[in-house]
Amino acid sequence: MSSQERDNAAGTKSRRSPRLNPRKLLLTKWTAVDPRRKEKHFIVTKVIQHDAPETAIQLIELEAVYSRRSWILPWRELTDCARWLQGWK
């Protein structure tokens, strides 16, 4: 039995960072593990790509559903499972 199967059988799911494709992040939903200012649920409203379309995507615009505040951050921050969960929980 693998360690993941043991964890699932014991009822403790291990958190693994999600594998993300930056081109498919637009309109994805995220939940903050540690909400601030009542902002728990977020949506990716923009995938920011530099001038040349063949360049790699580095940034996204994330918008809080509750307050409509938005900010720009590197898309790789969403892989930090200590801060973000994929989907709305």
N, CA and C of each residue as an Amber inpcrd file, in Angstrom:
protein
   267
   0.8540000  -1.1790000   0.0000000   0.0000000   0.0000000   0.0000000
   0.9000000   1.2410000   0.0000000   0.6100000   2.1770000  -0.8860000
   1.4170000   3.3960000  -0.9580000   1.0720000   4.3280000   0.1970000
   1.9350000   5.3180000   0.4180000   1.6960000   6.2590000   1.5200000
   0.4260000   7.0710000   1.2770000   0.1490000   7.3930000   0.0120000
  -1.0770000   8.1430000  -0.2890000  -2.3110000   7.2920000   0.0060000
  -2.2610000   6.0030000  -0.3300000  -3.3910000   5.1200000  -0.0330000
  -3.5790000   4.9860000   1.4710000  -2.4760000   4.9130000   2.2180000
  -2.5760000   4.8430000   3.6830000  -3.2060000   6.1140000   4.2420000
  -2.7790000   7.2750000   3.7250000  -3.3440000   8.5440000   4.1910000
  -4.8310000   8.6230000   3.8930000  -5.2260000   8.2230000   2.6790000
  -6.6410000   8.2610000   2.3090000  -7.4450000   7.2810000   3.1530000
  -6.8920000   6.0970000   3.4420000  -7.5880000   5.1120000   4.2580000
  -7.7320000   5.6090000   5.6910000  -6.7590000   6.3570000   6.1610000
  -6.8000000   6.8900000   7.5260000  -7.6540000   8.1450000   7.6130000
  -8.0880000   8.6540000   6.4720000  -8.9500000   9.8400000   6.4640000
  -8.1800000  11.1410000   6.4090000  -6.8880000  11.0830000   6.2530000
  -6.0940000  12.2990000   6.1450000  -5.5670000  12.3960000   4.7250000
  -6.1610000  13.2540000   3.9680000  -5.7290000  13.4300000   2.5840000
  -4.4780000  14.2920000   2.5650000  -3.4830000  13.8330000   1.8500000
  -2.2800000  14.6450000   1.7080000  -2.5320000  15.6770000   0.6230000
  -2.1060000  16.8930000   0.8950000  -2.2810000  17.9650000  -0.0830000
  -1.0860000  17.9760000  -1.0020000  -1.3700000  17.8630000  -2.2760000
  -0.3250000  17.9880000  -3.2800000  -0.6390000  19.2070000  -4.1060000
   0.4060000  19.8810000  -4.5530000   0.1720000  21.0570000  -5.3770000
  -0.4310000  20.6190000  -6.7080000  -1.4370000  21.3520000  -7.1670000
  -2.0930000  20.9710000  -8.4240000  -1.1770000  21.2120000  -9.6150000
  -1.2650000  20.3440000 -10.5960000  -0.5320000  20.5460000 -11.8460000
  -1.3720000  21.4830000 -12.6950000  -0.7780000  22.5910000 -13.0730000
  -1.5190000  23.6250000 -13.7820000  -0.9110000  23.9050000 -15.1440000
  -1.7810000  24.1710000 -16.1000000  -1.3690000  24.6450000 -17.4100000
  -1.7500000  26.1240000 -17.4510000  -0.7820000  27.0340000 -17.5280000
  -1.1160000  28.4580000 -17.4510000  -2.0560000  28.9360000 -18.5500000
  -2.0750000  28.2510000 -19.6950000  -2.9780000  28.6540000 -20.7830000
  -4.4320000  28.3120000 -20.4700000  -4.6610000  27.4320000 -19.4960000
  -6.0270000  27.0180000 -19.1610000  -6.5210000  27.6030000 -17.8410000
  -5.8360000  28.5890000 -17.3050000  -6.2020000  29.1660000 -16.0120000
  -7.3530000  30.1660000 -16.0790000  -7.6080000  30.7300000 -17.2300000
  -8.6440000  31.7640000 -17.3490000  -9.9860000  31.2370000 -16.8530000
 -10.6160000  32.0030000 -15.9700000 -11.9280000  31.7310000 -15.3690000
 -11.9290000  30.5240000 -14.4100000 -10.7600000  30.0800000 -13.9660000
 -10.7340000  29.0170000 -12.9620000 -11.0250000  29.6090000 -11.5830000
 -11.5460000  28.7650000 -10.6950000 -11.9750000  29.2000000  -9.3670000
 -10.9820000  28.7030000  -8.3180000 -10.7480000  29.5480000  -7.3090000
  -9.7790000  29.2400000  -6.2660000 -10.3180000  29.6480000  -4.9110000
  -9.8820000  28.9330000  -3.8750000 -10.2630000  29.2360000  -2.4990000
  -9.0020000  29.5340000  -1.7060000  -9.0220000  30.6370000  -0.9660000
  -7.8910000  30.9850000  -0.1090000  -7.9430000  30.1020000   1.1350000
  -6.8140000  29.5200000   1.4930000  -6.7430000  28.6870000   2.6940000
  -6.8920000  29.5650000   3.9310000  -6.3180000  30.7590000   3.9010000
  -6.3870000  31.7000000   5.0200000  -7.0530000  32.9870000   4.5300000
  -8.4080000  33.0380000   4.5340000  -9.1110000  34.2130000   3.9970000
  -8.8130000  35.4760000   4.7940000  -8.7790000  36.5860000   4.0800000
  -8.5850000  37.8990000   4.6930000  -9.6380000  38.8410000   4.1510000
 -10.1220000  39.7340000   5.0010000 -11.1590000  40.7180000   4.6210000
 -12.3890000  40.0540000   4.0150000 -12.7540000  38.9060000   4.5220000
 -13.9020000  38.1300000   4.0400000 -13.7350000  37.6800000   2.5940000
 -12.5210000  37.7370000   2.0750000 -12.2560000  37.3260000   0.7010000
 -11.7320000  35.8940000   0.7200000 -12.6010000  34.9730000   0.3930000
 -12.2610000  33.5530000   0.4230000 -12.2500000  32.9510000  -0.9790000
 -13.2050000  33.3380000  -1.8060000 -13.3330000  32.7660000  -3.1490000
 -12.8230000  33.7500000  -4.2050000 -12.0920000  33.1930000  -5.1690000
 -11.4470000  34.0100000  -6.1950000 -11.6420000  33.3800000  -7.5610000
 -11.4980000  34.2150000  -8.5850000 -11.5940000  33.7460000  -9.9590000
 -10.4770000  34.4040000 -10.7730000  -9.8700000  33.6470000 -11.6580000
  -8.8280000  34.1880000 -12.5380000  -9.5440000  34.9060000 -13.6750000
  -9.3890000  36.2300000 -13.7350000 -10.1070000  37.0230000 -14.7260000
  -9.2570000  37.3750000 -15.9430000  -7.9410000  37.2180000 -15.8120000
  -7.0780000  37.5550000 -16.9380000  -5.7810000  36.7620000 -16.8400000
  -5.3190000  36.2700000 -17.9810000  -4.0040000  35.6490000 -18.0860000
  -3.1510000  36.6380000 -18.8600000  -2.0890000  37.1140000 -18.2270000
  -1.2930000  38.1960000 -18.8020000  -0.0820000  37.6110000 -19.5230000
  -0.0050000  37.9290000 -20.8040000   1.0910000  37.4630000 -21.6400000
   1.7990000  38.6880000 -22.2020000   3.1060000  38.6210000 -22.2820000
   3.8570000  39.7560000 -22.8120000   3.5770000  39.9310000 -24.3040000
   4.1930000  40.9040000 -24.9240000   3.8950000  41.3080000 -26.2940000
   3.8750000  40.1560000 -27.2960000   4.9060000  39.3500000 -27.2920000
   4.9800000  38.2570000 -28.2680000   4.1520000  37.0690000 -27.7840000
   3.2420000  36.5530000 -28.6110000   2.3680000  35.4560000 -28.1710000
   3.1140000  34.1590000 -27.8650000   4.3260000  34.0000000 -28.3860000
   5.0590000  32.7610000 -28.1240000   5.8140000  32.7870000 -26.7920000
   5.7870000  33.9150000 -26.0800000   6.4590000  33.9820000 -24.7860000
   5.6260000  33.2690000 -23.7310000   6.3040000  32.8200000 -22.7080000
   5.6290000  32.0830000 -21.6370000   4.7640000  33.0220000 -20.7900000
   3.6500000  32.4990000 -20.3320000   2.7490000  33.2520000 -19.4520000
   3.3740000  33.2910000 -18.0610000   3.4440000  34.4690000 -17.4830000
   4.0480000  34.6290000 -16.1660000   3.0490000  35.0960000 -15.1080000
   2.0720000  35.9070000 -15.5070000   1.2000000  36.5700000 -14.5350000
  -0.2780000  36.2930000 -14.8190000  -1.0720000  36.4010000 -13.7520000
  -2.5250000  36.3130000 -13.8700000  -3.1400000  37.4490000 -13.0720000
  -4.3890000  37.7640000 -13.3870000  -5.1530000  38.7030000 -12.5700000
  -6.1880000  37.8830000 -11.8100000  -6.1710000  38.0090000 -10.5030000
  -7.0600000  37.2590000  -9.6300000  -8.0490000  38.2310000  -8.9980000
  -9.3430000  37.8970000  -9.0440000 -10.3740000  38.7940000  -8.5140000
 -11.1440000  38.1030000  -7.3940000 -11.3100000  38.8150000  -6.2890000
 -12.1050000  38.3060000  -5.1680000 -13.5840000  38.4200000  -5.5340000
 -14.3230000  37.3450000  -5.3280000 -15.7410000  37.3360000  -5.6770000
 -16.5240000  38.2600000  -4.7490000 -16.1850000  38.2790000  -3.4740000
 -16.9250000  39.0540000  -2.4770000 -16.7920000  40.5640000  -2.6950000
 -15.5660000  41.0340000  -2.8960000 -15.3290000  42.4770000  -2.9450000
 -15.0140000  43.0180000  -4.3310000 -14.7850000  42.1430000  -5.2890000
 -14.4020000  42.5090000  -6.6480000 -13.0160000  43.1580000  -6.7190000
 -12.2570000  43.1200000  -5.6050000 -10.8740000  43.6100000  -5.6570000
 -10.0590000  42.6430000  -6.4900000  -9.1060000  43.1670000  -7.2230000
  -8.2680000  42.2880000  -8.0310000  -6.8190000  42.7220000  -7.9250000
  -5.9490000  41.7780000  -8.1470000  -4.5260000  42.0660000  -8.1780000
  -3.8220000  41.0700000  -9.0780000  -2.6100000  41.4320000  -9.4520000
  -1.8180000  40.6220000 -10.3680000  -0.7610000  39.8740000  -9.5750000
  -0.6240000  38.5880000  -9.8910000   0.3810000  37.7790000  -9.2320000
   0.9140000  36.7180000 -10.1880000   2.0910000  36.1690000  -9.8930000
   2.6130000  35.0850000 -10.7340000   1.7050000  33.8640000 -10.6410000
   1.4240000  33.2320000 -11.7690000   0.4900000  32.1010000 -11.7750000
   1.0010000  30.9350000 -10.9460000   2.2890000  30.8010000 -10.7840000
   2.8500000  29.6800000 -10.0140000   2.5130000  29.7490000  -8.5270000
   2.0980000  30.9210000  -8.0400000   1.6820000  31.0160000  -6.6340000
   0.4500000  30.1590000  -6.3550000  -0.3520000  29.8960000  -7.3680000
  -1.5470000  29.0750000  -7.1880000  -1.2040000  27.6190000  -6.8960000
   0.0260000  27.2120000  -7.1480000   0.4310000  25.8340000  -6.8660000
   0.8000000  25.6400000  -5.4000000   0.8280000  26.7170000  -4.6090000
   1.1470000  26.6310000  -3.1830000  -0.1120000  26.2020000  -2.4310000
  -0.1870000  24.9210000  -2.0830000  -1.4060000  24.3940000  -1.4510000
  -1.5490000  24.8670000  -0.0030000  -0.5420000  25.5280000   0.5440000
  -0.6860000  26.1260000   1.8640000  -1.4720000  27.4350000   1.7900000
  -1.5880000  28.0130000   0.5800000  -2.3060000  29.2630000   0.3980000
  -3.5540000  29.1460000  -0.4530000  -3.5700000  28.2070000  -1.4340000
  -4.6610000  28.1310000  -2.3900000  -5.1560000  26.7050000  -2.5820000
  -6.4740000  26.5750000  -2.7250000  -7.1050000  25.3020000  -3.0790000
  -7.8430000  25.5060000  -4.3910000  -7.7550000  24.5500000  -5.2870000
  -8.4220000  24.6900000  -6.5630000  -9.9210000  24.4380000  -6.3840000
 -10.7340000  25.2830000  -6.9840000 -12.1850000  25.1910000  -6.8330000
 -12.6620000  25.9970000  -5.6510000 -13.9720000  26.0220000  -5.4320000
 -14.5500000  26.7350000  -4.2940000 -14.9120000  25.7250000  -3.2380000
 -14.3150000  25.8520000  -2.0930000 -14.5360000  24.9120000  -0.9850000
 -15.3140000  25.5820000   0.1240000
